[in-house]
Amino acid sequence: MALKQWSLALAASVALLSTAAVAQQATIAFGDLEQDTTQPVEVTADQLAVNNADGTALFSGNVKVVQGDMTLTAGEVEVKYGSEPGEIDQLLASGGVSVTNLGDAAKADGAVYTIKSGQIVMSGNVLLTQGPSSMQGQKLTINLTDGSGIMEGRVTTTFVPGEN
């Protein structure tokens, strides 16, 4: 009889967790380590167009951005430079954006990476995978300086018991 009660309690707990996982916002961890946002940013692409008038550069075609353990890929990345020579202010990515950091991966329609703050805001059909678990929403804000994140916009999570 005790085993049956335990099974019912477990089933009720799983049902409660599953219901709670559908929310408007969820706080998450992203990557196992904090990212050093002062590390060099390396960008590779099929093409580069520079506009000195507005201080931007546009990388297009198979764009890959690497900074430490973080990798961002996209169809196109616009680089907005800061006020200091060689200073990068923001990267605006579009066209199937993917960000990976130490085994965690996030995909979205677009993303804005503000280098100085170490913040990436991904938007549009966001899918985050962490091991066997996944989370979906409309906006994911990743703070690379402390490895945290917030998923917003009708959040749906799939947990794998014993794996999280």
VMD Tcl script that draws the C-alpha trace (Angstrom):
set ca {
  {0.00 0.00 0.00}
  {2.88 2.41 0.77}
  {4.28 1.92 -2.76}
  {0.90 2.80 -4.30}
  {0.65 5.98 -2.18}
  {4.21 6.94 -3.18}
  {3.35 6.39 -6.87}
  {0.25 8.59 -6.57}
  {2.27 11.32 -4.81}
  {4.92 11.14 -7.54}
  {2.27 11.36 -10.28}
  {0.66 14.35 -8.55}
  {4.06 16.07 -8.23}
  {4.85 15.53 -11.91}
  {1.42 16.87 -12.90}
  {1.95 19.94 -10.72}
  {5.41 20.57 -12.20}
  {4.09 20.16 -15.73}
  {1.30 22.67 -15.09}
  {3.66 25.15 -13.45}
  {6.04 24.93 -16.40}
  {3.56 26.74 -18.65}
  {4.01 30.36 -17.54}
  {4.60 33.87 -18.81}
  {8.20 34.07 -17.56}
  {10.86 31.65 -16.31}
  {14.33 32.25 -14.88}
  {17.04 29.93 -16.17}
  {20.78 29.34 -16.09}
  {22.70 29.53 -19.37}
  {26.06 27.79 -19.71}
  {27.99 26.25 -16.86}
  {30.41 29.14 -16.56}
  {30.27 32.89 -16.57}
  {31.38 34.39 -19.90}
  {34.22 36.94 -19.97}
  {32.73 39.60 -22.25}
  {36.09 41.40 -22.52}
  {37.54 38.55 -24.61}
  {38.16 39.17 -28.32}
  {35.21 38.73 -30.70}
  {36.04 36.78 -33.88}
  {33.61 37.02 -36.80}
  {33.72 34.92 -39.98}
  {31.28 35.21 -42.90}
  {30.95 34.84 -46.66}
  {30.76 38.61 -47.17}
  {31.48 41.88 -45.36}
  {30.14 45.34 -46.21}
  {31.46 48.32 -44.21}
  {29.66 51.66 -43.92}
  {32.00 54.29 -42.46}
  {29.28 56.96 -42.62}
  {27.09 55.33 -39.94}
  {29.79 53.25 -38.23}
  {28.40 49.81 -39.06}
  {29.60 46.65 -40.72}
  {27.34 43.97 -42.18}
  {28.50 40.35 -42.21}
  {26.34 38.04 -44.32}
  {26.24 34.40 -45.33}
  {27.16 31.67 -42.82}
  {28.08 34.16 -40.12}
  {29.87 32.76 -37.07}
  {30.76 34.90 -34.06}
  {33.00 33.41 -31.35}
  {33.86 34.94 -27.99}
  {35.42 32.58 -25.47}
  {33.08 29.60 -24.97}
  {30.12 31.38 -26.62}
  {29.34 30.91 -30.32}
  {26.64 32.78 -32.25}
  {25.66 31.80 -35.78}
  {23.24 33.60 -38.10}
  {22.46 34.40 -41.70}
  {23.41 38.03 -41.14}
  {25.07 40.06 -38.37}
  {25.25 43.85 -38.28}
  {28.06 45.25 -36.13}
  {27.49 48.63 -34.50}
  {30.73 50.19 -33.37}
  {31.17 52.28 -30.21}
  {32.72 55.70 -29.80}
  {36.27 54.38 -29.26}
  {38.31 53.07 -32.23}
  {37.73 49.33 -32.66}
  {35.11 49.22 -29.89}
  {32.09 47.05 -30.70}
  {28.84 48.24 -29.12}
  {26.26 45.75 -30.43}
  {25.83 42.77 -32.73}
  {22.39 42.55 -34.38}
  {21.83 39.03 -35.69}
  {19.04 37.81 -37.96}
  {18.19 34.91 -40.23}
  {18.09 31.81 -38.02}
  {20.15 32.77 -34.98}
  {21.77 30.16 -32.76}
  {23.76 30.80 -29.56}
  {25.69 28.03 -27.81}
  {27.63 28.15 -24.57}
  {29.11 25.04 -22.94}
  {26.45 22.61 -24.10}
  {23.45 24.93 -23.73}
  {21.91 26.09 -27.01}
  {19.30 28.68 -27.92}
  {17.70 29.34 -31.31}
  {15.55 32.30 -32.39}
  {14.54 34.46 -35.34}
  {16.80 37.31 -34.21}
  {19.14 38.50 -31.46}
  {20.85 41.63 -30.16}
  {24.14 41.17 -28.27}
  {25.25 44.24 -26.31}
  {28.94 43.58 -25.70}
  {29.56 45.96 -22.78}
  {26.68 44.65 -20.65}
  {27.19 41.04 -21.76}
  {23.50 40.72 -22.55}
  {21.96 38.83 -25.46}
  {18.25 39.36 -26.17}
  {16.87 36.67 -28.48}
  {13.38 37.08 -29.91}
  {10.86 35.25 -32.07}
  {10.23 31.51 -31.72}
  {12.91 30.98 -29.09}
  {13.94 27.41 -28.28}
  {16.41 26.73 -25.47}
  {17.87 23.26 -24.96}
  {19.85 22.23 -21.91}
  {20.78 18.58 -22.09}
  {17.58 16.56 -22.56}
  {15.34 19.42 -21.36}
  {13.91 22.23 -23.48}
  {12.06 25.52 -23.08}
  {10.17 27.62 -25.62}
  {9.01 31.23 -25.55}
  {9.03 34.48 -27.50}
  {11.93 36.29 -25.81}
  {15.06 35.06 -24.04}
  {17.37 37.49 -22.26}
  {20.76 35.95 -21.46}
  {23.19 37.65 -19.08}
  {26.60 36.24 -19.99}
  {28.37 37.93 -17.07}
  {26.59 35.72 -14.52}
  {25.23 32.89 -16.73}
  {21.57 33.66 -16.00}
  {18.60 34.13 -18.28}
  {14.90 34.93 -18.40}
  {12.47 33.39 -20.89}
  {9.27 35.35 -21.55}
  {6.12 35.08 -23.64}
  {3.98 32.01 -23.02}
  {6.80 29.81 -21.75}
  {6.56 26.07 -22.25}
  {9.08 23.73 -20.62}
  {9.75 20.02 -21.04}
  {11.58 18.39 -18.10}
  {13.17 14.96 -18.14}
  {12.85 13.54 -14.60}
  {16.16 12.55 -13.06}
  {18.11 14.39 -15.77}
  {17.77 18.02 -14.59}
}
mol new
graphics top color blue
foreach p $ca { graphics top sphere $p radius 0.5 }
foreach p [lrange $ca 0 end-1] q [lrange $ca 1 end] { graphics top cylinder $p $q radius 0.2 }
display resetview
